């Protein structure tokens, strides 16, 4: 008996490319063995040169499935799971929906229904099928790329142990900031849905429980050092929650608060969508009277509470409260008001403007929870501070939503618009503060709102 028979699951990845799927897979499930093939010899070479490549886990080879016999590389009926990726560029048309790309590889375009029918005709039942959408950002090049792919699970129709699940409707939870139903049936839905296979289904497929590991990021803020636990990078591409990561906007805003404690000194502060890091809230707790850190994702909140407990101590810890808040959720908003019924002087949000459908609930929630204090001086009035990179929502859309709920833009950074002083409120935060603006992405911006 050869060593391959000792592995719990044997996987065939068709069109492996440079290994962007298989290497996170074997890192998560070290007991699997992967046969990896690709039409491109260059792609197979890249797999072999990868720092995590091990011959005991991965067998890469060049194969054109349209002409080559896979049985020459892999014993018949020896594979448990097959993964395939769809290419997404059009070039020269060969036949209907079939194209040759510029590098010589092929691309075939198809619908969910076509894919399901193809597998059903060949003896498989559809367990799950859905469209995945993910936004990938290259901050060094200031590029934002939208990725879309079909992710599906098929099982042999004669698999008795899965027969019951073949007749059941499969549901997945979809994140939303609005009051919509929390789950939908994939079989009944014709709309694109996001399927998260990082847990649950993956455990069923590979026969072991998923144990997602975290990593520690060291954050230095003025004279304070924080150790922030976040989701490891190797797992981030399969996670639908953006709150389990530490965004650069949060680090910039936390640096501003650390160097300018007067922004929150003696005030009540609310952070919207703070993520698992909560570094802005932790810094604010050193000067503010009260800080409420909020997020709408349960796993994010669990990790946030761990980070808060491990990084700050009384009396600052006593002033920081972690609460669940989905924007627009009446029950959550009322629970925040029970903590502070007078409203918050400062509301902070970092990278919370990337989902178009969430912009109106964001400003509606901020308007309900902000203190009505307009102040005699501009820097004393209640304010909503947003720090972000513009992605799928542009500035005019943000300003329109802000105006609808009674907010006016007082100043933006780096291009200030304040008419009350030559420097402005936000500009004063960076003047002689010691913040190295050049160490942050040039795409970052700050918008400073007050109520009209």
N, C-alpha and C positions, 0 to 999 in steps of 0.2 A: 504494500500500500504506500503510495507516494505521499509526500508532505502536504500536497494541496487538499487531500481528503480530510485533513485535520482541521481545516478552517470551518467556522460556523456557517458562513455564507460565501458563495462565489458569485462575483458580479462581472458582467460584460458591459463596458462602456463603449458605445459606438460613436465615433467622432469625438475623441477625447480632447483634441486640441492640445494646449500646453498643460492640461491637468488641473484646470481651475475647479472642476467638480470633484475629481477623485482624491486630491490631496487633503482637502478638508474632511472628506468622507472617511479616509483611513485614519486620520487624526482623531476623529470622533469615535470610530468603531475599529479599533486596532485588530480585531479578530477576523476581518473580512479579507478576501483576496480578490484583486481586480485584474481582469483581462482588459487591456486598453488598446483600442485600435483607432487609426486615423488614416485618411486618404493621403495626408501630407507626411512625407518622411521628415521634414523639418519639425513638425509638431511632435512626432515620436522622439526625435533627438532632444527636444526641449524637455520632455517628460523625463528622459534618462538623466539629463543634467540638473534636474531640480534638486534642491538641497535635501528634500524629504523623501527622495526616491529610494526604495529598497526592493531588491529583487525578490525578497521573501514575501512582499505584499502586492507588488504590481508587476505585471507582465505586459510591456508595451510592444506593439508590432504594427507594421504598415499593412493596410488592407483596404481594398476597394470592394465594397460589398456587392457592387453591380457585376463584378467579374470573378472575384476571388472566392474560394471555398473556405469558410470559417472552420470547418472540421479539420483542416490541416493544422490549425493552431490550437483548437479547443476540442476536447472529447465531446461527442454527442451527448445531450441530456445531462450535462454536468454543471450548467449554470442555473443559479437560483433567481437572479435579478438581471434585467437588461435595462440600461439607461441609454437614451439617445437625445441628441440636441438638434434643434432646428436652426439652420443658418438664416440670416436676415438681410441679405443684400441682393439686389437684382442687377443682372448685367445682360448677357446674351441669352435669348430665349431658345431652348431646345424643343420643348413642347409645352402644352398647357400647364401652367404653374411650375414649370421646371426650367431652371436657368443655370448657366455657367458663370461663375464669378471671375473677376480679373486675375485671381491667383490660380485659376484652373480647377478649384473645388466647385461642387454642385450645390444648388439651393433649390428645395422643393417647398412650395407654399401650400398650406392646407388649413382647414377649419377643425374645430374640436369634433364636429360630427363626422368628418371624413376620417380622422384618426381613430375614433371609437368604432366606426364601421369596419375599418381595415383590420383591427384586432379581433373584433367579434367574428368576422368571416374566417379568421384563422384560429378559432378555438379559444379565445380569451374573453373573459368578462371584465367590464369596466368597474373598478372599485372607486377610483377618484379621477377627475379630470378637471382642469381649470386653467385659467390664464393668470400668470404671475407678472406683476409689474413692479419694478424696482428702479429707483433713481440712484445713479452712481456719480459721485462728485470727485473730480481730480482738482484738488485745491491749488496745487502748485502751478497748474496750467489754466486754472480758473474755468474749467469745463464742467458742465453738468450733462450727463448722458442718461437717457431713459431706456431701460432694458425691458423687453417683453418676451416671454416665452411660455410655451405650454408645458405644464407639469402634470404627469398622469401616473396612475398605478393600475396595472392590468394583472389579472390572475388567471391561470388555466381554468377552463370551465369545469374540469373534472376534479378540482381541488375541493374535497369534501369539507375540509376544516374551514373553508372560507365561504361555504354555500349560504350560510345565514346572512352574512354581510352583503352578499350580492343582491339580496332582496330588500335590503334596508336602505333608506335614504341617508346619505352621508352629509353631515352638516359641519360647517366651519364658522368660527366667530370672526366677524369683521370689525376692525377698529373704526369708531366713528365718534365725532364730537357732537353729533346731532341726535335727536330722539328718534332713532330708527330701530327696527328689530335687530337684535344682536346676532342672529344667525340666519342663514338661508340654506335651502336645499340645493346642492350642486346639480342634482338630476333635473330639478324643475327649473332652475334658473337659466336664462339665455343671456344674461349680462355677464361681462368679465368679472371674475372674482379672484381674490388673492388666496392662494393655498399655501399655508405654512407647514412644511414637512420636516421642520427641524426637530419636532418631538412627536409623540403619539404614533403616527403612521410609520415614522422611521424606526421606532422601537419594534413595531410589528414586523417590519420588513427584515430587520437585521437580528431580531431575536434577543436583543439586550436593551436595557434601559439607557436613555440618553442622559449623560452627565455633563452638562455644559459647564466648561471651566471659565473662570474669570481671570482677569489680569489686573495688575496694580499700575496706575498712572500717578507719578509724582508731580504735584502742582506746587510751584513756588509763587507765593503772593506776598509781595513786600517782604516782611520778615517771618511770614507764616508758611509752613510747609504742610501740605495735605496729601494723604495717601488715598487715592480714589479707586475703588474697585469697580470695574466695568466688564462688560462682556468681551471675551477675547476676540481679537480681530478675525481669527479663522472661522468664527461662528457668526460674525455679524452679517454676512451676505445671505444667510438663511433665516435671519430673525426679522420679523415684521415690525418690531417695536424699535423706534429710533431713540427711545428714552434710555436704553441700556448702554449708550455710548456717551463719551464726553466730547462735546462740540467746541470748536474754537471760539465761537461767539460767547459761550459761557466763560471761557478763560479770559477773554478780553474784558467782559463786563465785570467779572470778579476782580480783575486787576484794577479797573477803574474804582470800584468800591473800596478796595484795600488801600488805594492811594488817596482816596477822597471820602473818608468816613462821614464827613458832614452831609453827604447826600442822603443818608439814612439815619443820622444821629438823632436819637430821641423820637423817632417816627415809627409808625406801624407799616410793615412791609409785607407785600404779597408777591410770591413768585409763581408765575403760570408756566406749566409744562417744564418744570425744573429738571426732569430727567433723574437718573440714578446718582449723578454727581452731586447736585445741590450745592455747588461751590459758591454761587452768589448768595444763597440763603445763609450758608455757614459764615461767610465773611460779614454779611449784614448783621448777623446776630451779635457781633461784638460791639456794635454801636447803637442799634435800633432798640426800641422798647419791646417790640413784638415782631416776629417773623413767621409767616405761614408759607411753607414750601408745599406746592401741589403738583400732582400729575394724575393723568387718567388711567395709567396702566398699572395693574396690580404688581407684576413682577418688578417693574421699575420702582414702585414705592417700597417694596420689600428690600431691594438693594440700597435704595436711598437711606432707609432707616439704619441699615448696617453702616453706611458711610458716615452718617451724622454721628452715630454712637461712638465710632472709632476715631473721630477727628476733633470733636469739641467736647468740652466738659462744663459742668456748672461753674459759674452762673449763666454762661452763654447758652448752654444746652437747654436750660429751663425756659429760655425765651424763644426757642425754635420749635414749632409745631408742624408735623407732617400730616397732610390731609389729602384725601382723594377728591379730585375735581375734574369732571368732564365738562367742558365749556357748554353752556346752555342747559345743563342738567339742574332742574329746579331744586331737587333734594340736596345735591352737593352744594349749591350756592347758599341755601338756607343753613346748611351745616357750617359753612364758613362764617356766615353772619352771626351764628351763635358764639363763635370764638371772638369776633369783634364786630359789634353792631354799629359802630361809628364810621366804618369805612377805612380804607387804607390810604395813607399819604403817598406811598410809592408802590407802584406795581411794575414788576420786571418780567420780561419775557425774552428768552434767547433762542433764536432759531425756531420760532413758533409760527412762522408765516409761510410754510412751504406747502400746505394743503389748501387749495382754493376754497373748498367747501367749509373749511374751519375758520375762515377769516371773520365772517359775520358773527358766529357764536363767540369768537375770541373777544371782539370789541363789545358785544352785548354783555358778556360776563364781566369784563373789566369795568364797564359803565355802572353795573349794579354794585360792584364791590369797592369802587374808588370813593375816597372821602370827598364831599362837596366843597371842601376848603379851597378857595381860589387865591387866597393870600394877597398881601400888599406888594410883595416882591415876587418876581418871576420864579426865583429859585426856592421860594417858600410855599408856592401853590402845589396842590396835589398833582402828581405826574405819572404817566404811563411811559415806560422806557423800553423800547424794543431794539434788540441788537441781533443782526442777522446777515445772511447772504441772500440776495434776491435770487430765487430759483423759479418755481412755477407760478409765483404770484408777483406781479410787478408793482412798482411804487404807486402808480395811479389807482390800482385796485385797492391797495391798502388805505390810501388817503380817502377814497370814496366810502369804504366801510367805516373808517374812523369818523368821518363827518356825519354819517348816518346816525351814529350813536353819541354825537355831541363832543367829539374830540377834535382839537385843532393841532396841527403840527407847528410847534414853536421853533424847533431847530433840528437840523439833521447834521450828522457828522459822517464823512469829513467835510462836506460842503455846507457850512452853517448858513441859516437863513434868518437868524434872530435879528429883529430890528431895534431891540432895546439897548444893545451894547455892541461894541465893535468885536468883542470876543465871544459873547454868548455864554449860556449856561454850560452846554456840552463842551464847547471849546476850552472853558476854564478847567475842565477835568484833566485835560492833557497838558496844559501849560505848566511847565516846571514841576510836573508830578513824578518824573522819572520813568513813565511808561514808555517802553520802546515800541512805538507804533509800527516800526518796520519789521518787527518780529511776528506780526500778524498778517493774515491775508489782506491784500488790497481790496478784495471784494467785500469785506466786512463793512457794515454801516450801522449807525445808531440813529434811531428816530425818537425824538423827545416830544411827547404829547401832553397837553393839558386840556381840561374840560372848558368848553366855551361858556 
